[in-house]
Amino acid sequence: MIVEWGDGQGDIASFNPGDSSEFSHSYSNVGTYNMTAFIEVADPTNPLGVCKQSFAVGTVRVKGRGPH
């Protein structure tokens, strides 16, 4: 799975059946960012052996810096 945070940064994680994971990200600048997730799953019924899907996760609006 790849999560693109909308600011040119991304995270990649591999999963096995039943696994879960949490992602977090810090934005450097104020702005609006559209997050997208890309999923690639091994699929023995697909001639290429892979099923790919992407979907919009949501929009993040960064208004300022939080406490440090």
C-alpha positions in Angstrom: 0.0 0.0 0.0 1.2 3.5 -0.8 -0.2 6.6 0.8 0.5 9.8 -1.0 0.0 12.8 1.3 -0.5 15.4 -1.4 2.7 17.3 -0.7 5.0 15.2 -2.7 5.7 12.8 0.2 4.5 9.2 0.5 4.7 6.2 2.7 4.8 2.5 1.7 3.7 -0.5 3.8 3.5 -4.2 3.0 0.7 -6.3 4.6 -0.1 -9.9 5.0 -3.7 -11.1 5.5 -5.0 -9.9 8.8 -2.3 -7.2 9.3 -3.1 -3.6 10.1 -1.0 -0.4 10.2 -1.3 3.2 11.1 0.1 6.1 9.1 1.0 9.6 10.2 2.5 12.6 8.5 3.6 16.1 9.3 3.0 18.8 6.8 5.7 21.5 6.4 3.5 24.2 4.9 0.0 25.7 5.4 -2.3 24.6 2.5 -4.8 22.1 1.2 -3.6 18.6 0.4 -5.4 15.7 -1.3 -4.5 12.3 0.0 -4.5 9.2 -2.2 -4.0 5.5 -1.4 -2.8 2.9 -3.9 -3.3 -0.7 -3.2 -1.7 -3.6 -5.0 -2.7 -7.2 -4.2 -1.4 -10.4 -5.5 -4.2 -12.0 -7.5 -3.8 -15.5 -8.9 -6.9 -15.0 -11.1 -5.3 -12.0 -12.9 -3.0 -12.9 -15.8 -0.6 -10.3 -14.6 -0.8 -11.7 -11.0 -1.6 -8.3 -9.5 -4.8 -6.4 -8.8 -4.3 -2.6 -8.5 -6.7 0.0 -7.1 -6.3 3.6 -6.1 -8.8 5.8 -4.2 -9.0 9.3 -2.7 -8.6 9.2 1.0 -9.7 12.7 1.7 -8.6 16.3 1.8 -6.4 17.8 4.6 -6.4 21.5 5.4 -3.3 22.7 7.3 -4.0 26.1 8.9 -0.8 26.5 11.0 1.7 24.9 13.2 0.7 23.0 16.3 2.5 23.0 19.6 6.0 21.6 19.6 
